Amino acid sequence: MAQSFGQEFYDRQIKYLESGDVDGLISNQYLPDAVLVSFDFTVRGHDALVDHFRNYLDRLGGIKLRSTDKFTEIEDAIFFEATVDAGIGKARVYDIFMLKDGKIQRHFTGVLGIEPTTAGQS
């Protein structure tokens, strides 16, 4: 069975993040005037998004998807919860992508919890 547009979009998003390809992520997945919103910050436009995601991946020590825990989509939005392994530990996150013309116009993001990596743990 063919994947939905939302699942294909999500899979591309994860591949860009796991590979650290921030330039590809922003140019292929986000509109030029896209906005990333969390409870702690707001980031607007391609240049600021590139800076944000480079710093984000550096702080985390990279990421690897462990599981997609919840996923739903409608014609112009994707909403999911996921668990990722990062250099700092295991994180449970949520994101909402509001889409326009097949790219992210608004991205809402947050963290549900982090289990820090401890010495001797892999």
CORDA-V547667 format. One record per residue. N is the residue number from 0. RES is the residue in one letter. PHI is phi in radians with two decimals (999 if undefined). PSI is psi as a letter, one per 20 degrees, with the letter a starting at -180 (999 if undefined). D_CENTER is the distance of its C-alpha to the mean C-alpha in whole Angstrom. Layout:
# CORDA-V547667
((N,RES,PHI,PSI,D_CENTER) (N,RES,PHI,PSI,D_CENTER))
This chain:
# CORDA-V547667
((0,M,999,p,25) (1,A,-1.22,q,23) (2,Q,-1.29,q,19) (3,S,-1.29,r,18) (4,F,-0.98,g,16) (5,G,-1.06,g,13) (6,Q,-1.17,g,13) (7,E,-1.08,g,14) (8,F,-1.07,g,11) (9,Y,-1.04,g,9) (10,D,-1.04,g,10) (11,R,-1.11,g,10) (12,Q,-0.99,g,6) (13,I,-1.11,g,7) (14,K,-1.05,g,10) (15,Y,-1.07,g,9) (16,L,-1.17,g,7) (17,E,-1.10,h,10) (18,S,-1.48,i,12) (19,G,1.32,j,12) (20,D,-1.48,m,12) (21,V,-1.17,g,11) (22,D,-1.08,g,14) (23,G,-1.11,g,13) (24,L,-0.98,g,10) (25,I,-1.24,g,11) (26,S,-1.22,h,14) (27,N,-1.70,h,13) (28,Q,-1.95,h,10) (29,Y,-2.06,q,11) (30,L,-1.20,q,15) (31,P,-0.99,h,17) (32,D,-1.80,k,17) (33,A,-1.04,q,14) (34,V,-2.21,p,13) (35,L,-1.85,p,10) (36,V,-2.22,p,12) (37,S,-2.32,a,12) (38,F,-1.24,i,15) (39,D,-1.85,i,16) (40,F,-2.83,r,15) (41,T,-2.34,p,15) (42,V,-2.17,p,14) (43,R,-2.17,p,15) (44,G,1.53,q,16) (45,H,-0.95,g,15) (46,D,-1.06,g,17) (47,A,-1.18,h,15) (48,L,-1.15,g,12) (49,V,-1.03,g,13) (50,D,-1.02,g,14) (51,H,-1.04,g,12) (52,F,-1.20,h,9) (53,R,-1.10,g,12) (54,N,-1.13,g,13) (55,Y,-1.04,g,10) (56,L,-1.17,h,10) (57,D,-1.11,g,14) (58,R,-1.10,h,14) (59,L,-1.34,h,13) (60,G,1.34,k,15) (61,G,1.46,r,12) (62,I,-2.45,q,10) (63,K,-2.46,p,11) (64,L,-1.13,p,10) (65,R,-1.61,g,13) (66,S,-2.80,q,13) (67,T,-1.73,o,12) (68,D,-1.54,h,14) (69,K,-2.54,q,14) (70,F,-2.67,p,13) (71,T,-2.56,q,15) (72,E,-2.55,q,15) (73,I,-2.25,a,18) (74,E,-1.03,h,19) (75,D,-2.29,k,17) (76,A,-2.74,q,14) (77,I,-2.22,p,11) (78,F,-2.33,p,11) (79,F,-2.63,r,10) (80,E,-2.09,q,10) (81,A,-2.53,r,10) (82,T,-2.05,p,11) (83,V,-2.19,q,10) (84,D,-1.65,p,13) (85,A,-2.30,r,13) (86,G,-1.00,h,16) (87,I,-1.53,i,16) (88,G,2.48,a,16) (89,K,-1.68,p,15) (90,A,-2.15,p,12) (91,R,-1.82,p,12) (92,V,-2.23,r,9) (93,Y,-2.39,q,8) (94,D,-2.59,q,7) (95,I,-2.22,p,9) (96,F,-1.86,o,9) (97,M,-1.62,p,13) (98,L,-1.84,q,14) (99,K,-2.54,p,17) (100,D,0.94,k,19) (101,G,1.38,j,16) (102,K,-2.33,r,13) (103,I,-1.31,p,11) (104,Q,-1.74,g,14) (105,R,-2.32,p,12) (106,H,-2.23,o,9) (107,F,-1.80,p,10) (108,T,-2.49,q,8) (109,G,-2.95,r,10) (110,V,-1.99,p,11) (111,L,-1.54,h,14) (112,G,3.08,q,15) (113,I,-2.32,p,16) (114,E,-1.87,o,18) (115,P,-1.08,q,19) (116,T,-1.27,p,21) (117,T,-1.98,r,24) (118,A,-0.94,p,27) (119,G,1.48,i,28) (120,Q,-1.72,q,25) (121,S,-2.19,999,23))
